[in-house]
């Protein structure tokens, strides 16, 4: 169970870097293969977690969101300095 939580956080971290251009509102928004691949990984992880139950599925969504938001906040603070 603990390893699934860590994997969810890691997926959130990596997806924050993959979707960095999309979330910053840059004018060049090309969807590359890595972004599509990360999207599929996120959907597969959430889907496999929902197979164990709704609580685990919602936890997976939360883990990915937490990892994504932590990286975005760290990048904002590093840019502000």
Order of alpha helices (4+ residues) and beta strands (2+ residues): alpha-alpha-alpha-alpha
